[in-house]
Amino acid sequence: MNKAFPFPQGWIEQLSPLLGEALPDFLHSYELPFARGIRMRPGLSPHEEAEEPIPWADNGYYLPLDSLAGSQIAHEAGAYYLQEPSAMAAAAALHPLPGDKVLDLCAAPGGKSTQLAAFMQGQGTLICNEPVPGRAQILSRNIERMGIANALVVNHLPQELSPRWAGWFDKILVDAPCSGEGMFRKHPEARQEWHSASPEGCAQRQSLILAHAAKMLRPGGRMAYSTCTFNALENEGVVQGFLQEHPEFSLLPFGLNGLGECSGMMRIWPHRVRGEGHFVALLQKANDGPSPKEKAARPGMPVPGKGEAALAADFLREHFENAPLPNALFAGKLAWTPEHPGLEGIRVLRMGLHLGEIKGKIFAPDHALALALTCKKRYPLEENEARAYQEGQVIPCSDGLRGWMTPVYQGLQLGWGKASGGQIKNHYPKGLRK
């Protein structure tokens, strides 16, 4: 137990009725190391430091505490996402299918969004929302880094979205802001911020978020509610209060490997599994409500001109097999975007897959394109060259090499470079350089 950050006495008193005789075992677990996890991009082999699989997470593995995976070349290339193991349970419970329309309502920094995207296999629409602008930028970066093409990133409060997007989504994840009690082992300094009024204030906000999420779910759709806290007020209390006010919803029983079966609400305790504290509830909306009126898939979206589209198409055909063609213009870039609800008045940070932009009479590819699709023209790098590339340095090459290509390290595309005169000019984004 971290003596520098003692547990709030009120917190222990609050937990006693929930744990009963297990309270000593629970407190003892805080003398043990917290758990670290890694989730590999589908199709990739486990990280060299990966330990045993996380039972409830596809492509998820435990990591040793001293792992430096977050500073490696492969991390920046989108090979994996570092995520606390218990936090992988919520997306696993919701388990979207390819082709679903999915909303992650409180999405930053992106762990659960990228996990949802893996289930969707590039098909359907994933909208990732984060109300805090700075956190939304981090979310957008992680969506790009993990090569997710069918996602939009937006920046709004839930109450600003629900009137516009009523009944549009098949599945919604609400990973609600909470008092964070489940992270007291990993972040012991957070114990100082807890006070007896924390759960009640959080529960009020969580109930509001859930109410607006419910409006955006289609009849028959599913919604997962999760927190990283222990108290009953923010967990069972919020869910039961929601069900009383929304009789069209009911709890949906589910089970997860390594965590067992439940009647619709699951608690994850650190003294019972190798992971931190988490709570997940799975809800289903009755299938007897009115269906939303169909809206145009892309109302008012600016589209590329014929000349721009032709330049992009020529580049995409030369460098990729079956790349999507641009169907939207976004912030000066040509993009491919999946079907989405109306975006009028919506702050959008990322619009599907950013393909590139027209500079004069040349198509310049976007960094996201290199991370999302397999390029035909690849240039292999050694480790020292790959690190130099991610630092923004020019890479030497043969004199005869010409044109755009993707530098590759251990099969992972790192970004774009343009070869001429015996060197590959570096097009790694300046904001990402080490």
Secondary structure, DSSP 4 states (H G I P E B T S, - for coil): --TTSPPPHHHHHHHHHHHGGGHHHHHHGGGSPPPEEEEEPTTSPPPTT--SBPTTSTTEEEE-TT--GGGSHHHHTTSEEE--GGGGHHHHHH---TT-EEEETT-TT-HHHHHHHHHHTT-SEEEEE-SSHHHHHHHHHHHHHTT--SEEEE---HHHHTTTSTT-EEEEEEE-----GGGTTT-GGGGGG--TTHHHHHHHHHHHHHHHHHHHEEEEEEEEEEES---TIIIIIHHHHHHHH-TTEEE--EEETTTEEESSEEEE-TTTSSS--EEEEEEEE-TTSPPPPP--SSTT-----HHHHHHHHHHHHHHBSSPPPP-EEETTEEEE-------TT--EEEESEEEEEEETTEEEE-HHHHHHS-BSSEEE--HHHHHHHHTT--EE--TT--EEEEEEETTEE---EEEETTEEEE-S-GGG--
